[in-house]
Each structure stands twice: as C-alpha cells, then as structure tokens.
Amino acid sequence: MKKIYFHVLFMYLGMFGAYAQTTPVAIKPDSSSYQSRKLKIDEVNLVSAYYNQNGNNSAVTGGIGTEKLSDIANTIDLQLSRFNKRGKKNTFLFELGIDHYTSASSDKIDPSTISSASAADTRIYPSLNWTHSNEQTGNAYGFTGSYSTEFDYQSVGAAFNLTRLSKDKNTQFDFKLQAFLDQWTVILPVELRTGNTGKRGEEYGTAPRNSFSASFSLAQVINKNFQAALILEPSYQHGLLATKYQRDYFTDGSLRAETLPDKRYKLPIGLRMNYFLGDRFVIRSFYRYYMDNWGIRAHTAELEIPVKVNSFFSISPFYRYNNQTGTRYFAAYGQHDPTAQYFTSDYDLSTLNSDFYGMGIRFSPPKGVLGWQRLNMLELRYGHYARSTGLASNIVSLNLKFK
Amino acid sequence: MKISRTFLQLLGMVTVISVAMSSCSSVKPYQKSKIKDADMILSARKVQKFEQSFQLYREGASGANGGKSGGGCGCN
C-alpha cells in the first residue's frame, strides 16, 4: 500500500516538476524583445548645400542673357518613434527646409527697377510623415502632409506610402501616391503688363498647378553582395505649367510670354543596382529612361564607387551623364513661328547633354565625429555640372547625422 | 514591322532585370552584413537631396530616383 502512495506522490511531484519546467519561461519577460513605449528621438539630420551656376541662355530674356544664380539650401529633419501596446512601431518624421536664392535672370522680369522682388527669394517648406510599421514582418504604411511657400508660389502636398516585405525579407515592394496642389502668382514681363496694380504695386493674378504621381518600386536582394530595385513613377500635371514671366521672341520680331500645354504626362522608369565588390568597394549604379507628352525623352546614367578606406571612412567618386531630346515647343531666341500655339525658349527643356561629376567623403567613427558621441555621421560632397548649352554649376552639400 | 526604339529600350531593361532575378539566391539574415551597409542603400542618400533638386530644375526629366517629382515651381 505504501508503494502505491509513493507512486502516486512521485507522479504528482513529477507533474509539478514538469509544470515547473515551463511556467517560469512563460512568465519571465523576454528582455531581448522588449520595446520601450516612450517616444524617443531616433536621429536628427542637418543637410545644407551651396549651389551656384552661370550660363548665357536665360529664359526670362528669351533664351539669351545671364543665368547667374546662387542658392543656399538647408533642411533639418527629426525622426521620432514609439512602440504601441501591440508592439507596432509609429515613426514620425518632421522636416523643415529653408532655401534662399539670388538670381540675376529673374531680376530681368522688370529691369527698370533697381532691385525687383524676383532678384532674391526665400522658400520655406515644412513636412510631417507618420509611418506605422510591424518590425517583425517589415510591412508598413504611412501618410505625409507638406507645405511650401515663397513669394509667388504656394504648394500643399499629401502622400500615402505602403511597404510590403516578403517572408524572407529579400523582396520589398513600395508604393507611394502623391498629390501637390499648388497656387502660382502669375507675373508677366514688365512690357507685357497692362498697367493695373496689385500685390507689391504690380498686377498679379493667380493660377493653379496640380501634380499627381504614383510610385511603384520593387527591390530584390539577389545575393549577399548584390541588390537591385526597379522603379516606375508615372505622374500627371495640370494647370499653369508655363512660367509666364519667361519671354519668347518670334521670327516677326514680336514678343509673348511663354505658353505651354496645361497638361503633362510623365513616365520615368529607373533601375538601381548596387554591388559590394570585395571588402572595400561598393558599385552603385542607376539608369533612368524618361518620356513625356511634350516630346522630351531622356537617358540618365549614374555610377558611384564608394571606397572604404577603413571601417568608418569612405571616399566616393561619382559620375552622372544625361542625354535629353528637347520638347517640340522649344526654339531659340527670335526663332519661334508666329503661328505656333505653344512656345518656350527655356533651355532646361531643350535638347542637351550634361555631365555631373565629383567626390564625396563619409565619416562615421564609432566614438562619434571629432569625439562627439552624438554626431554619428558626417558626409560632404562636391559636384561640378556642365551642360552642352554652356551652363555650368557647382554644388557643395553637407549632411550631419545626430543620434 | 517597325519596332520603336523606346520599346526596345524597355525590353532591354526588363531582360536585365529578369536575368538578375533568375540568379537570385535566398539570402539569410546573418548573410546580409554587406547588403545592410550604408553605401548599399537602394535610393539616393540624404546628402544628394539638393543635387537632385537642381537636376530636376536644369533638365526636363524627373522622377524614379527617389527625389521629388512634383510640387514647387522650379522656375529659377
């Protein structure tokens, strides 16, 4: 009888023992998957650039005259995130940009003034993006709102973005819908104004320009050194697409303000391929084919080869080539047909080739740049741009990342 | 039958992508140290933001490069 009691007792103890093996595991919090639900700053980026250009085909003066322009551009973006009760991540990206430019050609809208309003301008553009993501699957969706204002142009934008990842996380599909609802103050060259006064003592009306685009991107990890992405981004613009203060001169000597169709369909398709060669070289390549209903066709190819000098310092020489067939509405100074419905002397829309080359450096030491732990990364780039129309420009850009 | 140059260009691109895709191998997370390198990102980097802006203004083509494809006048 005692034997039976002992057997029953051992059986119960065995059951408790077996239970005891599992309970602590279930109750014990898994510190590796714990995510703080507090809002935290992920990173802050400061991006600044100085740009200058010169050429002799200003569209403001009908395709002749100085294109001298300089621009100082700055943005600061702040990325914050927090996890909700279900472990999903909410990321907030706030960006504020301020550009200031001076333009000798825009000053020719009204050359009689010593310094017209168009000689310089400042653009301010804030935006906010919210993205909701699942860290386990990598799937995400989000919304963006943006605003931009300058003297003669206001833009309100909205966007929706969606990301889907395959189970093995080697294939990623991104989809984005964007809309910009813009309002443009119509400024005519001084000799084409009728004499009424309005904003800042000159006659101005306003006109809308709306842009809608969809972006489809498919990215694939091909092997452990190679990945590629295919991007298709059709877009549609409607409204005042001509720049009304740009002059056009005709074969009969007459002058009119630039006139272009009020609809534009664009279809760019891009392919990006990045390959890690050995332990020190990365080959970054990009090709894009572009077409639109104004007759512009363009091929753009880029090659950049970051060389890793050591684990935290890299040098990146780059080269970009662009070949463009211009719009059918383009003609040079004094070459427009007086019977033409649409006309422009804007060399940005003409047939051209361009070369852009330069070098970048990237510095991200583990103890922070210059020993400042929070300054996680510094990137500096210089590029020179030369266009077959004679325009040349230089740009210096700086990105500071704080973590 | 006349086949347009544009069609041939697109066909070439699709062929390149198909060949690349067909040579895909399943890459495990622990094999992605190079794929996750900052220089391997499949988009333009933040420091290129203003380069893309001026190229958008100085050329007729835009889009499909991670930059802006609409909004703003770009008239200077």
Interface residues (C-beta under 8 A of the other chain):
Chain A: N45 V47 A49 Y51 Q53 L69 D71 A73 T75 Y101 S103 S105 S106 D121 R123 Y125 S146 S148 E150 D152 Y153 S155 G157 D168 K169 N170 Q178 F180 D182 W184 R209 S211 F212 S213 S215 A219 Q220 V221 I222 N223 K224 N225 F226 Q227 A228 A229 L230 I231 L232 E233 S235 Q237 T243 Q246 K266 P268 I269 G270 L271 R272 M273 N274 F276 V282 R284 F286 Y287 R288 Y289 Y290 M291 D292 W294 I296 R297 A298 T300 P306 K308 S314 S316 R320 N322 Q324 G326 T327 D348 L349 L352 S354 F356 G360 R362 S364 E379 L380 R381 G383 Y385 R387 L391 S393 I395 S397 L398 N399 K401
Chain B: T6 Q9 L10 M13 V16 I17 A20 M21 S23 C24 S25 S26 V27 P29 Q31 K32 K34 I35 D37 A38 D39 M40 I41 L42 S43 R45 K46 V47 Q48 K49 F50 E51 S53 F54 Q55 Y57 R58 E59 G60 A61 S62 G63 A64 N65 G66 S69 G70 G71 G72 C73 C75 N76
